[in-house]
Amino acid sequence: MNNEIAFNWDRFDWQAFQKAQSILFNLVEKQGHRDIRLNFSNLKLVFPNGFVPLIVLAERYRYSHGVDFALVLPDEEVCRRYILDSNYAACLCPDGGHPITDKPNALHRFSDDTSLNELIDSQIHQVLERATYAQGVLQSFEWMLNEVAGNVLVHAGVDHGWMQVVVHPKTQHMAVVVADGGVGIPQTIRAAFPMQEHDEDAIAHALKEGITSRPDFGQGKGLTGTLQIVKINQGGRLSIHSQKGRVEWMNDRMEIKGDFPPFPGTFVDIQLNTAVPIEIERALWGDAPAYPFNDALYGKDTTIGVMRMQLADEAARFGNRLTGLRIRNKIENLLATAPNDVLEIDFSGVELIASSFADEVFGKLALMLGFVGFGSRIRFVNVNKFCRGIIDDVVQSRIIQSHVKK
């Protein structure tokens, strides 16, 4: 028997997920339904903290109860496209014929340290291109992503987890969600600290420095450091939902609550204000991250003081301002994360660039850095005569324009 859930609200966030979770709990665990159609035809807005936990829940019911889910996509075109491009449709209904994409802001699955490292590297590159960030935000982002996602492989007791990173340049906001359908934080913490009776108290205990259920694997600083980073990032938020517990840091206060129905695993939702600097050393008790941000991008064998960008790897063509904006964002972020380093841009394989592209990247960089700063921090190698002439022209035009305005 097919049972349809018609979601009549126009947005799907955490509150909407909790409503859907209660409906599914009643249909699957109490009434025994095994064929369920999720009708999102009225939906207009979708949020990661709604759909990602729904995917984890549906996966659990699929394997534990044999539930077969069908999906009705939204009527509204933008919302429907977002669900497809974010991989929500493909992950919610694996047999529905929806392709997996690698588009920015998409949800991804990881299953071991190799796939996790590759995923984190790809997310770092995508984040670099989406916006510019205040000092310390990118380093904090990388540190949290490694720590929180790494916990899934060590503690969850399942063969995979989920990760999504969403950047909103206009609102200067970043959302990071990591989820799994594993045993949950309360069970792992109670194995080492049996006095934590309630699930929410066990989660709160896990947020204390030095608390870990696996001292052979770590020092218990991952979740604690994540909380500290969020605390010093004005407007930052952290939500952790696991089994029957929920702990949230929001509006400069901590909320510790029970939750029902229980969430099958762990869901971590991190929200950062990308315009607010983060002193990561202060957040991490005076320690700098063990893995510098630029090492994750360009490897550890680069010359000290020099970052390298292979321009041909950044785009298929270099003929418009949108491509230029994406690459300039990346360059600005690299320069900000290593303020004393030189960026070497290798033009090998690039025979032609348009003036509009060159102006968007190099003209505006010259305007931002100044003529001396541009010359001292940007180095071109293997650039042909044509491309060099285009760059010289747009840089000179921007410098002249700046002097005229002054």
C-alpha positions in Angstrom: 0.0 0.0 0.0 1.4 3.4 -1.0 1.0 6.1 1.7 1.6 9.7 0.7 2.9 12.4 2.9 1.9 15.8 1.4 4.1 18.5 2.9 1.8 21.5 2.7 4.3 24.0 4.2 6.4 26.1 1.8 9.8 25.7 3.5 11.7 22.6 4.7 14.1 23.4 7.6 14.9 21.7 10.9 11.4 22.4 12.4 9.8 21.0 9.2 12.0 17.9 9.5 10.9 17.3 13.1 7.3 17.3 11.9 8.1 14.9 9.1 10.1 12.7 11.5 7.0 12.4 13.8 4.8 11.5 10.8 7.3 8.9 9.5 7.7 7.5 13.0 4.0 6.9 13.2 3.6 5.5 9.7 6.7 3.2 9.8 7.2 2.1 13.4 3.6 2.2 14.6 1.5 1.4 11.5 3.9 -0.7 9.6 3.8 1.1 6.2 6.5 0.1 3.8 5.7 2.2 0.7 5.8 5.9 1.3 5.6 8.8 -1.2 7.0 12.1 -0.1 5.1 14.9 -1.9 7.0 18.2 -1.9 5.0 19.8 -4.7 4.2 22.9 -2.6 7.7 23.4 -1.4 9.5 26.7 -2.2 12.5 26.9 0.1 14.9 24.1 1.1 17.5 24.2 3.8 20.4 21.7 4.5 19.3 21.3 8.2 16.0 20.0 6.9 16.8 17.7 4.0 20.1 16.2 5.1 18.6 14.7 8.3 15.6 13.5 6.3 18.0 11.6 4.0 19.7 10.0 7.0 16.3 9.0 8.4 15.0 7.6 5.1 18.2 5.6 4.7 17.8 4.1 8.2 14.1 3.1 7.5 15.1 1.7 4.1 17.6 -0.7 5.6 16.1 -1.4 9.0 12.4 -1.7 7.9 12.5 -2.2 4.2 10.7 1.0 3.4 10.6 2.1 -0.2 10.4 5.9 -0.7 9.1 7.7 -3.8 9.6 11.5 -4.3 7.4 14.2 -5.8 9.5 17.2 -6.7 8.4 20.8 -6.1 6.3 22.6 -8.7 8.4 25.7 -8.2 11.3 25.5 -10.7 14.1 27.1 -8.6 13.3 24.9 -5.6 13.0 21.8 -7.8 16.4 22.5 -9.5 18.0 23.1 -6.1 16.9 19.7 -4.8 18.3 18.0 -7.9 21.5 20.0 -8.0 22.2 19.4 -4.3 21.9 15.6 -4.7 18.9 15.6 -2.3 16.7 13.7 -4.8 19.4 11.2 -5.6 20.3 10.5 -2.0 16.7 10.4 -0.7 15.6 8.0 -3.5 18.6 6.2 -4.9 16.5 4.2 -7.3 14.7 7.2 -8.6 17.0 7.8 -11.6 18.3 11.1 -10.3 22.0 11.7 -11.2 24.7 12.6 -8.7 26.2 16.0 -9.4 29.4 17.7 -8.2 28.0 21.2 -8.3 28.8 23.8 -5.6 26.8 23.5 -2.4 25.9 19.8 -3.1 25.6 17.0 -0.6 28.3 14.3 -0.7 28.8 10.9 0.9 32.2 9.8 2.3 33.1 6.3 3.4 36.8 6.2 4.4 39.7 8.5 5.1 40.7 8.6 1.4 37.3 9.7 0.2 37.0 12.1 3.1 40.3 13.8 2.4 39.4 14.1 -1.3 36.0 15.5 -0.4 37.5 18.1 2.0 40.0 19.2 -0.6 37.3 19.7 -3.2 35.1 21.6 -0.7 38.0 23.9 0.1 38.6 24.7 -3.6 34.9 25.4 -4.1 34.6 27.5 -1.0 37.6 29.6 -2.1 35.8 30.5 -5.3 32.4 31.3 -3.9 33.1 34.4 -1.8 35.8 36.3 0.2 36.2 35.7 3.9 37.4 37.5 7.0 40.7 36.6 8.5 40.8 33.1 10.1 37.4 32.0 8.7 38.9 29.6 6.1 41.4 28.1 8.5 38.6 27.6 11.0 36.4 26.0 8.3 39.0 23.5 7.3 39.8 22.6 11.0 36.2 22.0 11.9 35.5 20.0 8.7 38.4 17.7 9.4 37.5 17.2 13.0 33.7 16.8 12.8 33.7 14.6 9.7 36.6 12.6 11.1 34.5 11.8 14.1 32.1 9.9 11.9 34.8 7.5 10.7 36.1 6.9 14.3 33.0 6.9 16.5 29.8 6.4 14.5 30.1 2.7 13.8 28.8 3.0 10.2 30.4 2.7 6.8 29.7 6.2 5.6 28.7 9.7 6.5 27.3 12.8 4.7 28.7 16.3 4.3 27.4 19.5 2.8 28.9 23.0 2.7 26.8 25.9 1.5 28.1 29.4 1.0 25.8 32.4 0.7 28.0 35.3 -0.6 25.2 38.0 -0.4 24.4 37.3 3.2 28.0 36.5 4.2 27.0 33.3 5.7 28.3 29.7 5.5 26.5 26.5 6.6 28.4 23.2 7.2 26.4 20.1 8.0 27.8 16.6 8.8 25.6 13.7 9.5 25.6 9.9 9.9 23.1 7.1 10.8 25.4 5.5 13.4 25.2 4.7 17.1 25.1 8.3 18.1 27.1 10.4 20.6 25.2 9.4 23.7 26.0 5.7 23.3 29.7 6.3 22.7 30.0 8.7 25.6 28.1 6.5 28.0 30.5 3.6 27.2 33.2 5.7 28.8 31.2 7.9 31.1 28.2 5.8 32.3 27.0 8.5 34.7 25.6 10.5 31.8 22.0 9.1 32.0 20.2 11.5 29.5 21.2 11.7 25.9 21.3 15.6 25.9 23.6 15.5 29.0 25.9 13.1 27.2 26.1 15.4 24.2 26.9 18.4 26.5 29.5 16.3 28.2 31.1 15.5 24.8 31.5 19.3 24.3 33.9 19.6 27.2 37.6 19.8 26.6 39.4 16.5 26.9 36.3 14.3 26.8 36.5 11.4 24.3 35.1 7.9 24.2 38.3 6.8 22.3 41.4 8.2 24.0 43.5 6.0 21.7 42.3 8.0 18.7 42.1 11.5 20.0 42.2 14.1 22.8 38.6 15.1 22.8 39.1 18.5 21.2 37.1 18.2 18.0 33.6 19.2 19.1 35.0 21.4 21.9 37.2 23.4 19.5 34.2 23.7 17.0 32.1 25.1 19.8 34.8 27.6 20.8 35.2 28.8 17.2 31.5 29.3 16.9 31.4 31.2 20.1 33.9 33.8 19.0 32.3 34.2 15.6 29.6 36.8 16.2 26.4 35.3 14.7 27.8 31.8 14.6 25.6 28.8 15.6 26.2 25.2 16.4 23.5 22.5 16.7 24.1 18.9 17.6 21.2 16.3 17.4 21.8 12.7 18.4 19.3 10.1 19.5 17.0 11.7 22.1 19.3 14.7 22.8 19.8 18.1 21.3 22.4 20.7 22.2 22.5 24.2 20.6 24.7 27.3 20.9 22.8 30.3 19.5 22.5 33.9 20.5 25.3 33.6 23.0 23.6 30.9 25.0 23.5 27.1 25.3 20.3 25.1 25.1 20.3 21.5 26.3 17.1 19.6 25.5 15.6 16.2 25.1 14.3 15.3 21.7 11.7 12.8 20.4 11.4 10.9 18.1 15.1 10.0 18.4 17.4 11.0 15.5 19.0 7.8 14.2 22.7 8.8 14.4 24.3 12.3 14.7 23.6 15.5 12.9 25.9 18.5 13.3 24.9 21.9 11.9 27.5 24.7 11.9 26.6 28.3 10.9 29.4 30.9 10.4 29.4 34.6 9.8 32.0 34.8 7.0 32.5 38.6 7.5 33.6 38.3 11.2 37.3 37.5 11.8 38.1 34.4 13.8 41.2 34.2 16.0 41.6 30.4 15.6 44.6 30.2 18.0 42.5 31.8 20.7 39.6 29.4 20.0 42.0 26.4 20.1 43.6 27.3 23.4 46.6 29.0 21.9 47.3 26.2 19.4 47.6 26.8 15.7 46.1 24.0 13.4 48.4 21.2 12.7 47.6 21.4 9.0 48.0 24.8 7.4 45.2 25.8 5.1 47.4 26.3 2.0 49.0 22.9 2.4 45.6 21.3 1.9 45.4 23.2 -1.4 48.8 22.9 -3.0 50.6 20.2 -1.0 53.5 20.3 1.4 56.3 20.2 -1.1 55.9 23.8 -2.3 58.7 26.4 -1.7 58.4 28.2 1.6 56.8 31.6 1.0 55.4 30.7 -2.4 51.9 29.6 -3.3 51.3 28.2 -6.8 48.2 28.3 -9.0 48.0 26.4 -12.3 45.6 28.7 -14.2 44.7 26.0 -16.7 43.3 23.9 -13.9 40.9 26.6 -12.8 38.6 26.8 -15.8 38.1 25.5 -19.3 38.2 29.0 -20.9 39.1 32.5 -19.7 36.7 34.7 -21.6 34.2 36.3 -19.2 33.8 38.2 -15.9 31.9 35.4 -14.1 34.9 33.1 -14.5 37.2 36.0 -13.5 35.2 36.7 -10.4 35.4 33.1 -9.3 39.2 33.0 -9.8 39.7 36.4 -8.2 37.8 35.3 -5.1 40.2 32.3 -4.8 43.3 34.5 -5.3 42.1 37.0 -2.7 41.4 34.3 -0.2 44.8 32.7 -0.8 46.6 36.0 -0.3 44.7 36.6 2.9 45.4 33.3 4.4 49.2 33.7 3.8 49.8 37.5 4.0 53.6 37.2 3.7 53.6 34.8 0.7 53.9 35.3 -3.0 51.3 33.8 -5.4 52.9 32.3 -8.5 50.4 31.9 -11.3 51.5 29.5 -14.0 50.0 30.2 -17.5 51.2 26.9 -19.0 48.5 25.7 -21.5 46.7 29.1 -21.5 47.1 30.7 -24.9 44.3 33.3 -24.8 42.5 35.4 -22.2 39.9 38.0 -22.8 40.3 41.6 -21.6 37.1 41.4 -19.5 38.4 38.3 -17.7 41.9 39.9 -17.2 40.3 43.1 -15.9 38.0 41.2 -13.5 41.0 39.3 -12.0 44.2 41.2 -12.5 42.9 44.7 -13.0 40.8 44.6 -9.8 43.5 42.9 -7.9 45.9 45.7 -8.8 43.3 48.2 -7.6 42.9 46.3 -4.3 46.7 45.7 -3.7 48.1 48.9 -5.2 50.7 48.9 -7.9 53.6 48.0 -5.6 51.6 45.4 -3.7 50.4 43.8 -6.9 53.9 43.6 -8.2 55.4 42.1 -5.0 52.7 39.5 -4.3 51.6 38.3 -7.7 54.2 36.5 -10.0 53.5 35.3 -13.5 55.3 32.4 -15.1 55.1 30.8 -18.5 52.8 33.6 -19.8 52.9 34.3 -23.5 53.3 37.7 -25.1 49.6 38.1 -26.0 48.4 37.3 -22.4 51.0 39.5 -20.8 50.0 42.4 -23.0 46.4 42.0 -22.0 47.3 41.9 -18.3 49.6 45.0 -18.6 46.9 46.9 -20.4 44.1 46.3 -17.8 46.4 46.8 -14.9 47.6 50.1 -16.2 44.1 51.2 -17.0 42.9 50.4 -13.4 45.9 52.2 -11.9 45.2 55.3 -14.0 41.5 55.1 -13.1 42.4 55.1 -9.5 44.6 58.1 -9.7 42.0 60.1 -11.7 39.4 59.4 -9.0 41.8 60.5 -6.3 
